[in-house]
Amino acid sequence: DGEQWIDRGSIRKYPNDEVSVLTRFFETSKEPDIEGKKLLYVMRINCDTKKFKDTSINGIPNLKAKWLSSNNDELIDVVIDKSCEESN
């Protein structure tokens, strides 16, 4: 469905085992003539529960973000694991 990159320099550690990280997601287009979408996310991650919330999407604050599980989304699982590892 796409590719996701982590900005390792953006990882910030917070109390109660939480981190924030800037990620870039490139969503592959299903149509050959249409360019895929590029999205920037600031994710807040709880390293204990492995839940996340997108606190900003393309620079727009998401003040009503709710904690979510990855629902076995491989890209999100990797972002969570790598971000938590890098913050230690």
Backbone as XML, in Angstrom:
<?xml version="1.0"?>
<chain id="A" units="angstrom">
  <residue number="1" name="ASP">
    <atom name="N" x="0.808" y="-1.209" z="0.000"/>
    <atom name="CA" x="0.000" y="0.000" z="0.000"/>
    <atom name="C" x="0.842" y="1.260" z="0.000"/>
  </residue>
  <residue number="2" name="GLY">
    <atom name="N" x="2.112" y="1.153" z="0.421"/>
    <atom name="CA" x="2.952" y="2.335" z="0.442"/>
    <atom name="C" x="4.232" y="2.112" z="1.219"/>
  </residue>
  <residue number="3" name="GLU">
    <atom name="N" x="4.929" y="3.220" z="1.475"/>
    <atom name="CA" x="6.172" y="3.203" z="2.240"/>
    <atom name="C" x="6.094" y="4.273" z="3.317"/>
  </residue>
  <residue number="4" name="GLN">
    <atom name="N" x="6.782" y="4.035" z="4.436"/>
    <atom name="CA" x="6.783" y="5.005" z="5.523"/>
    <atom name="C" x="8.210" y="5.164" z="6.030"/>
  </residue>
  <residue number="5" name="TRP">
    <atom name="N" x="8.589" y="6.442" z="6.267"/>
    <atom name="CA" x="9.917" y="6.766" z="6.769"/>
    <atom name="C" x="9.798" y="7.437" z="8.123"/>
  </residue>
  <residue number="6" name="ILE">
    <atom name="N" x="10.776" y="7.172" z="8.972"/>
    <atom name="CA" x="10.855" y="7.785" z="10.300"/>
    <atom name="C" x="11.972" y="8.811" z="10.284"/>
  </residue>
  <residue number="7" name="ASP">
    <atom name="N" x="11.688" y="10.011" z="10.796"/>
    <atom name="CA" x="12.730" y="11.014" z="10.995"/>
    <atom name="C" x="13.322" y="10.762" z="12.377"/>
  </residue>
  <residue number="8" name="ARG">
    <atom name="N" x="14.425" y="10.015" z="12.421"/>
    <atom name="CA" x="15.007" y="9.623" z="13.707"/>
    <atom name="C" x="15.414" y="10.816" z="14.548"/>
  </residue>
  <residue number="9" name="GLY">
    <atom name="N" x="15.779" y="11.924" z="13.919"/>
    <atom name="CA" x="16.169" y="13.129" z="14.647"/>
    <atom name="C" x="14.994" y="13.827" z="15.320"/>
  </residue>
  <residue number="10" name="SER">
    <atom name="N" x="13.781" y="13.458" z="14.935"/>
    <atom name="CA" x="12.594" y="14.108" z="15.504"/>
    <atom name="C" x="12.052" y="13.391" z="16.740"/>
  </residue>
  <residue number="11" name="ILE">
    <atom name="N" x="12.608" y="12.239" z="17.064"/>
    <atom name="CA" x="12.068" y="11.446" z="18.175"/>
    <atom name="C" x="12.280" y="12.183" z="19.492"/>
  </residue>
  <residue number="12" name="ARG">
    <atom name="N" x="11.191" y="12.394" z="20.208"/>
    <atom name="CA" x="11.217" y="13.056" z="21.522"/>
    <atom name="C" x="10.625" y="12.126" z="22.558"/>
  </residue>
  <residue number="13" name="LYS">
    <atom name="N" x="11.329" y="11.988" z="23.680"/>
    <atom name="CA" x="10.874" y="11.121" z="24.757"/>
    <atom name="C" x="10.061" y="11.929" z="25.757"/>
  </residue>
  <residue number="14" name="TYR">
    <atom name="N" x="8.976" y="11.364" z="26.227"/>
    <atom name="CA" x="8.106" y="11.994" z="27.214"/>
    <atom name="C" x="7.997" y="11.093" z="28.438"/>
  </residue>
  <residue number="15" name="PRO">
    <atom name="N" x="7.493" y="11.646" z="29.543"/>
    <atom name="CA" x="7.259" y="10.803" z="30.721"/>
    <atom name="C" x="6.272" y="9.684" z="30.383"/>
  </residue>
  <residue number="16" name="ASN">
    <atom name="N" x="6.132" y="8.748" z="31.242"/>
    <atom name="CA" x="5.254" y="7.575" z="31.135"/>
    <atom name="C" x="5.477" y="6.769" z="29.854"/>
  </residue>
  <residue number="17" name="ASP">
    <atom name="N" x="6.749" y="6.668" z="29.431"/>
    <atom name="CA" x="7.171" y="5.822" z="28.320"/>
    <atom name="C" x="6.463" y="6.142" z="27.007"/>
  </residue>
  <residue number="18" name="GLU">
    <atom name="N" x="6.307" y="7.439" z="26.725"/>
    <atom name="CA" x="5.744" y="7.868" z="25.452"/>
    <atom name="C" x="6.805" y="8.608" z="24.648"/>
  </residue>
  <residue number="19" name="VAL">
    <atom name="N" x="6.668" y="8.542" z="23.322"/>
    <atom name="CA" x="7.545" y="9.269" z="22.414"/>
    <atom name="C" x="6.688" y="9.927" z="21.342"/>
  </residue>
  <residue number="20" name="SER">
    <atom name="N" x="7.258" y="10.949" z="20.709"/>
    <atom name="CA" x="6.645" y="11.493" z="19.495"/>
    <atom name="C" x="7.676" y="11.374" z="18.385"/>
  </residue>
  <residue number="21" name="VAL">
    <atom name="N" x="7.180" y="11.244" z="17.149"/>
    <atom name="CA" x="8.068" y="11.080" z="16.007"/>
    <atom name="C" x="7.383" y="11.633" z="14.760"/>
  </residue>
  <residue number="22" name="LEU">
    <atom name="N" x="8.194" y="12.222" z="13.883"/>
    <atom name="CA" x="7.714" y="12.688" z="12.590"/>
    <atom name="C" x="7.927" y="11.566" z="11.584"/>
  </residue>
  <residue number="23" name="THR">
    <atom name="N" x="6.873" y="11.237" z="10.845"/>
    <atom name="CA" x="6.987" y="10.212" z="9.813"/>
    <atom name="C" x="6.465" y="10.762" z="8.496"/>
  </residue>
  <residue number="24" name="ARG">
    <atom name="N" x="6.950" y="10.187" z="7.421"/>
    <atom name="CA" x="6.452" y="10.528" z="6.084"/>
    <atom name="C" x="5.929" y="9.246" z="5.464"/>
  </residue>
  <residue number="25" name="PHE">
    <atom name="N" x="4.722" y="9.316" z="4.939"/>
    <atom name="CA" x="4.089" y="8.157" z="4.331"/>
    <atom name="C" x="3.824" y="8.453" z="2.867"/>
  </residue>
  <residue number="26" name="PHE">
    <atom name="N" x="4.234" y="7.544" z="2.014"/>
    <atom name="CA" x="3.926" y="7.630" z="0.591"/>
    <atom name="C" x="2.947" y="6.521" z="0.272"/>
  </residue>
  <residue number="27" name="GLU">
    <atom name="N" x="1.726" y="6.913" z="-0.065"/>
    <atom name="CA" x="0.679" y="5.949" z="-0.396"/>
    <atom name="C" x="0.725" y="5.681" z="-1.893"/>
  </residue>
  <residue number="28" name="THR">
    <atom name="N" x="0.977" y="4.448" z="-2.274"/>
    <atom name="CA" x="1.046" y="4.062" z="-3.669"/>
    <atom name="C" x="-0.334" y="4.154" z="-4.296"/>
  </residue>
  <residue number="29" name="SER">
    <atom name="N" x="-0.394" y="4.775" z="-5.455"/>
    <atom name="CA" x="-1.662" y="4.899" z="-6.175"/>
    <atom name="C" x="-2.042" y="3.561" z="-6.798"/>
  </residue>
  <residue number="30" name="LYS">
    <atom name="N" x="-3.304" y="3.261" z="-6.784"/>
    <atom name="CA" x="-3.797" y="2.036" z="-7.413"/>
    <atom name="C" x="-4.028" y="2.247" z="-8.908"/>
  </residue>
  <residue number="31" name="GLU">
    <atom name="N" x="-4.019" y="3.507" z="-9.344"/>
    <atom name="CA" x="-4.188" y="3.863" z="-10.751"/>
    <atom name="C" x="-2.820" y="4.191" z="-11.350"/>
  </residue>
  <residue number="32" name="PRO">
    <atom name="N" x="-2.468" y="3.598" z="-12.494"/>
    <atom name="CA" x="-1.136" y="3.814" z="-13.050"/>
    <atom name="C" x="-0.836" y="5.264" z="-13.449"/>
  </residue>
  <residue number="33" name="ASP">
    <atom name="N" x="-1.835" y="6.038" z="-13.817"/>
    <atom name="CA" x="-1.603" y="7.407" z="-14.281"/>
    <atom name="C" x="-1.728" y="8.452" z="-13.175"/>
  </residue>
  <residue number="34" name="ILE">
    <atom name="N" x="-2.043" y="8.029" z="-11.958"/>
    <atom name="CA" x="-2.240" y="8.963" z="-10.856"/>
    <atom name="C" x="-1.094" y="8.825" z="-9.867"/>
  </residue>
  <residue number="35" name="GLU">
    <atom name="N" x="-0.502" y="9.966" z="-9.506"/>
    <atom name="CA" x="0.609" y="9.966" z="-8.559"/>
    <atom name="C" x="0.109" y="9.635" z="-7.155"/>
  </residue>
  <residue number="36" name="GLY">
    <atom name="N" x="0.908" y="8.920" z="-6.392"/>
    <atom name="CA" x="0.550" y="8.564" z="-5.024"/>
    <atom name="C" x="0.554" y="9.779" z="-4.107"/>
  </residue>
  <residue number="37" name="LYS">
    <atom name="N" x="-0.065" y="9.624" z="-2.928"/>
    <atom name="CA" x="-0.140" y="10.711" z="-1.946"/>
    <atom name="C" x="1.085" y="10.689" z="-1.042"/>
  </residue>
  <residue number="38" name="LYS">
    <atom name="N" x="1.525" y="11.888" z="-0.642"/>
    <atom name="CA" x="2.601" y="12.035" z="0.338"/>
    <atom name="C" x="2.007" y="12.719" z="1.553"/>
  </residue>
  <residue number="39" name="LEU">
    <atom name="N" x="2.166" y="12.097" z="2.711"/>
    <atom name="CA" x="1.592" y="12.630" z="3.945"/>
    <atom name="C" x="2.655" y="12.674" z="5.039"/>
  </residue>
  <residue number="40" name="LEU">
    <atom name="N" x="2.625" y="13.755" z="5.836"/>
    <atom name="CA" x="3.503" y="13.876" z="7.004"/>
    <atom name="C" x="2.661" y="13.712" z="8.257"/>
  </residue>
  <residue number="41" name="TYR">
    <atom name="N" x="3.129" y="12.892" z="9.167"/>
    <atom name="CA" x="2.432" y="12.650" z="10.424"/>
    <atom name="C" x="3.367" y="12.921" z="11.588"/>
  </residue>
  <residue number="42" name="VAL">
    <atom name="N" x="2.848" y="13.539" z="12.642"/>
    <atom name="CA" x="3.526" y="13.520" z="13.933"/>
    <atom name="C" x="2.723" y="12.540" z="14.770"/>
  </residue>
  <residue number="43" name="MET">
    <atom name="N" x="3.394" y="11.474" z="15.165"/>
    <atom name="CA" x="2.735" y="10.417" z="15.931"/>
    <atom name="C" x="3.185" y="10.475" z="17.380"/>
  </residue>
  <residue number="44" name="ARG">
    <atom name="N" x="2.258" y="10.311" z="18.286"/>
    <atom name="CA" x="2.571" y="10.112" z="19.706"/>
    <atom name="C" x="2.391" y="8.622" z="19.952"/>
  </residue>
  <residue number="45" name="ILE">
    <atom name="N" x="3.373" y="7.996" z="20.552"/>
    <atom name="CA" x="3.382" y="6.541" z="20.735"/>
    <atom name="C" x="3.559" y="6.221" z="22.205"/>
  </residue>
  <residue number="46" name="ASN">
    <atom name="N" x="2.736" y="5.314" z="22.711"/>
    <atom name="CA" x="2.912" y="4.783" z="24.055"/>
    <atom name="C" x="3.677" y="3.468" z="23.902"/>
  </residue>
  <residue number="47" name="CYS">
    <atom name="N" x="4.932" y="3.470" z="24.329"/>
    <atom name="CA" x="5.795" y="2.297" z="24.126"/>
    <atom name="C" x="5.377" y="1.109" z="24.989"/>
  </residue>
  <residue number="48" name="ASP">
    <atom name="N" x="4.671" y="1.341" z="26.091"/>
    <atom name="CA" x="4.188" y="0.236" z="26.932"/>
    <atom name="C" x="3.014" y="-0.487" z="26.289"/>
  </residue>
  <residue number="49" name="THR">
    <atom name="N" x="2.037" y="0.278" z="25.823"/>
    <atom name="CA" x="0.810" y="-0.326" z="25.287"/>
    <atom name="C" x="0.887" y="-0.563" z="23.787"/>
  </residue>
  <residue number="50" name="LYS">
    <atom name="N" x="1.896" y="0.009" z="23.118"/>
    <atom name="CA" x="2.058" y="-0.064" z="21.656"/>
    <atom name="C" x="0.905" y="0.605" z="20.917"/>
  </residue>
  <residue number="51" name="LYS">
    <atom name="N" x="0.278" y="1.595" z="21.570"/>
    <atom name="CA" x="-0.783" y="2.361" z="20.909"/>
    <atom name="C" x="-0.204" y="3.677" z="20.411"/>
  </residue>
  <residue number="52" name="PHE">
    <atom name="N" x="-0.896" y="4.294" z="19.454"/>
    <atom name="CA" x="-0.424" y="5.544" z="18.866"/>
    <atom name="C" x="-1.600" y="6.465" z="18.579"/>
  </residue>
  <residue number="53" name="LYS">
    <atom name="N" x="-1.271" y="7.742" z="18.367"/>
    <atom name="CA" x="-2.254" y="8.686" z="17.847"/>
    <atom name="C" x="-1.518" y="9.681" z="16.972"/>
  </residue>
  <residue number="54" name="ASP">
    <atom name="N" x="-2.166" y="10.098" z="15.894"/>
    <atom name="CA" x="-1.596" y="11.077" z="14.982"/>
    <atom name="C" x="-1.959" y="12.461" z="15.498"/>
  </residue>
  <residue number="55" name="THR">
    <atom name="N" x="-0.986" y="13.170" z="16.064"/>
    <atom name="CA" x="-1.260" y="14.477" z="16.661"/>
    <atom name="C" x="-1.191" y="15.607" z="15.640"/>
  </residue>
  <residue number="56" name="SER">
    <atom name="N" x="-0.635" y="15.326" z="14.464"/>
    <atom name="CA" x="-0.570" y="16.314" z="13.387"/>
    <atom name="C" x="-0.495" y="15.569" z="12.059"/>
  </residue>
  <residue number="57" name="ILE">
    <atom name="N" x="-1.274" y="16.052" z="11.078"/>
    <atom name="CA" x="-1.251" y="15.466" z="9.740"/>
    <atom name="C" x="-1.012" y="16.596" z="8.747"/>
  </residue>
  <residue number="58" name="ASN">
    <atom name="N" x="0.106" y="16.496" z="8.013"/>
    <atom name="CA" x="0.515" y="17.538" z="7.062"/>
    <atom name="C" x="0.567" y="18.916" z="7.710"/>
  </residue>
  <residue number="59" name="GLY">
    <atom name="N" x="1.052" y="18.967" z="8.941"/>
    <atom name="CA" x="1.240" y="20.230" z="9.649"/>
    <atom name="C" x="-0.004" y="20.783" z="10.320"/>
  </residue>
  <residue number="60" name="ILE">
    <atom name="N" x="-1.110" y="20.081" z="10.198"/>
    <atom name="CA" x="-2.363" y="20.531" z="10.816"/>
    <atom name="C" x="-2.573" y="19.751" z="12.109"/>
  </residue>
  <residue number="61" name="PRO">
    <atom name="N" x="-2.631" y="20.446" z="13.253"/>
    <atom name="CA" x="-2.828" y="19.744" z="14.526"/>
    <atom name="C" x="-4.137" y="18.950" z="14.533"/>
  </residue>
  <residue number="62" name="ASN">
    <atom name="N" x="-4.058" y="17.759" z="15.088"/>
    <atom name="CA" x="-5.227" y="16.885" z="15.228"/>
    <atom name="C" x="-5.531" y="16.817" z="16.728"/>
  </residue>
  <residue number="63" name="LEU">
    <atom name="N" x="-6.253" y="17.824" z="17.221"/>
    <atom name="CA" x="-6.479" y="17.963" z="18.660"/>
    <atom name="C" x="-7.405" y="16.903" z="19.230"/>
  </residue>
  <residue number="64" name="LYS">
    <atom name="N" x="-8.156" y="16.224" z="18.382"/>
    <atom name="CA" x="-9.089" y="15.201" z="18.856"/>
    <atom name="C" x="-8.564" y="13.786" z="18.608"/>
  </residue>
  <residue number="65" name="ALA">
    <atom name="N" x="-7.260" y="13.668" z="18.427"/>
    <atom name="CA" x="-6.667" y="12.353" z="18.156"/>
    <atom name="C" x="-6.930" y="11.397" z="19.316"/>
  </residue>
  <residue number="66" name="LYS">
    <atom name="N" x="-7.276" y="10.186" z="18.989"/>
    <atom name="CA" x="-7.549" y="9.146" z="19.978"/>
    <atom name="C" x="-6.483" y="8.054" z="19.863"/>
  </residue>
  <residue number="67" name="TRP">
    <atom name="N" x="-6.187" y="7.430" z="20.996"/>
    <atom name="CA" x="-5.230" y="6.323" z="21.004"/>
    <atom name="C" x="-5.808" y="5.152" z="20.218"/>
  </residue>
  <residue number="68" name="LEU">
    <atom name="N" x="-4.974" y="4.576" z="19.342"/>
    <atom name="CA" x="-5.386" y="3.458" z="18.489"/>
    <atom name="C" x="-4.359" y="2.341" z="18.569"/>
  </residue>
  <residue number="69" name="SER">
    <atom name="N" x="-4.788" y="1.137" z="18.278"/>
    <atom name="CA" x="-3.835" y="0.042" z="18.097"/>
    <atom name="C" x="-3.510" y="-0.035" z="16.611"/>
  </residue>
  <residue number="70" name="SER">
    <atom name="N" x="-2.475" y="-0.722" z="16.262"/>
    <atom name="CA" x="-2.054" y="-0.807" z="14.859"/>
    <atom name="C" x="-2.949" y="-1.728" z="14.033"/>
  </residue>
  <residue number="71" name="ASN">
    <atom name="N" x="-3.739" y="-2.550" z="14.689"/>
    <atom name="CA" x="-4.558" y="-3.552" z="13.984"/>
    <atom name="C" x="-3.703" y="-4.396" z="13.047"/>
  </residue>
  <residue number="72" name="ASN">
    <atom name="N" x="-2.500" y="-4.729" z="13.523"/>
    <atom name="CA" x="-1.553" y="-5.567" z="12.779"/>
    <atom name="C" x="-1.103" y="-4.958" z="11.455"/>
  </residue>
  <residue number="73" name="ASP">
    <atom name="N" x="-1.130" y="-3.628" z="11.352"/>
    <atom name="CA" x="-0.599" y="-2.940" z="10.173"/>
    <atom name="C" x="0.923" y="-2.969" z="10.292"/>
  </residue>
  <residue number="74" name="GLU">
    <atom name="N" x="1.567" y="-3.663" z="9.377"/>
    <atom name="CA" x="3.008" y="-3.885" z="9.467"/>
    <atom name="C" x="3.797" y="-2.573" z="9.490"/>
  </residue>
  <residue number="75" name="LEU">
    <atom name="N" x="3.416" y="-1.591" z="8.668"/>
    <atom name="CA" x="4.135" y="-0.311" z="8.654"/>
    <atom name="C" x="4.047" y="0.389" z="10.003"/>
  </residue>
  <residue number="76" name="ILE">
    <atom name="N" x="2.858" y="0.431" z="10.587"/>
    <atom name="CA" x="2.685" y="1.101" z="11.878"/>
    <atom name="C" x="3.428" y="0.344" z="12.972"/>
  </residue>
  <residue number="77" name="ASP">
    <atom name="N" x="3.371" y="-0.979" z="12.943"/>
    <atom name="CA" x="4.104" y="-1.777" z="13.936"/>
    <atom name="C" x="5.605" y="-1.478" z="13.886"/>
  </residue>
  <residue number="78" name="VAL">
    <atom name="N" x="6.158" y="-1.364" z="12.691"/>
    <atom name="CA" x="7.592" y="-1.082" z="12.542"/>
    <atom name="C" x="7.897" y="0.324" z="13.056"/>
  </residue>
  <residue number="79" name="VAL">
    <atom name="N" x="7.052" y="1.312" z="12.741"/>
    <atom name="CA" x="7.260" y="2.681" z="13.224"/>
    <atom name="C" x="7.247" y="2.699" z="14.750"/>
  </residue>
  <residue number="80" name="ILE">
    <atom name="N" x="6.296" y="2.008" z="15.349"/>
    <atom name="CA" x="6.205" y="1.963" z="16.808"/>
    <atom name="C" x="7.457" y="1.330" z="17.406"/>
  </residue>
  <residue number="81" name="ASP">
    <atom name="N" x="7.825" y="0.158" z="16.891"/>
    <atom name="CA" x="8.991" y="-0.562" z="17.432"/>
    <atom name="C" x="10.284" y="0.238" z="17.267"/>
  </residue>
  <residue number="82" name="LYS">
    <atom name="N" x="10.517" y="0.771" z="16.071"/>
    <atom name="CA" x="11.766" y="1.514" z="15.814"/>
    <atom name="C" x="11.819" y="2.803" z="16.629"/>
  </residue>
  <residue number="83" name="SER">
    <atom name="N" x="10.698" y="3.503" z="16.724"/>
    <atom name="CA" x="10.676" y="4.774" z="17.479"/>
    <atom name="C" x="10.946" y="4.525" z="18.956"/>
  </residue>
  <residue number="84" name="CYS">
    <atom name="N" x="10.362" y="3.466" z="19.495"/>
    <atom name="CA" x="10.570" y="3.151" z="20.907"/>
    <atom name="C" x="12.015" y="2.693" z="21.145"/>
  </residue>
  <residue number="85" name="GLU">
    <atom name="N" x="12.577" y="1.913" z="20.223"/>
    <atom name="CA" x="13.969" y="1.467" z="20.348"/>
    <atom name="C" x="14.924" y="2.666" z="20.309"/>
  </residue>
  <residue number="86" name="GLU">
    <atom name="N" x="14.700" y="3.581" z="19.373"/>
    <atom name="CA" x="15.585" y="4.747" z="19.201"/>
    <atom name="C" x="15.548" y="5.688" z="20.411"/>
  </residue>
  <residue number="87" name="SER">
    <atom name="N" x="14.430" y="5.694" z="21.142"/>
    <atom name="CA" x="14.301" y="6.625" z="22.261"/>
    <atom name="C" x="15.018" y="6.141" z="23.516"/>
  </residue>
  <residue number="88" name="ASN">
    <atom name="N" x="15.456" y="4.887" z="23.522"/>
    <atom name="CA" x="16.135" y="4.334" z="24.702"/>
    <atom name="C" x="17.597" y="4.677" z="24.741"/>
  </residue>
</chain>
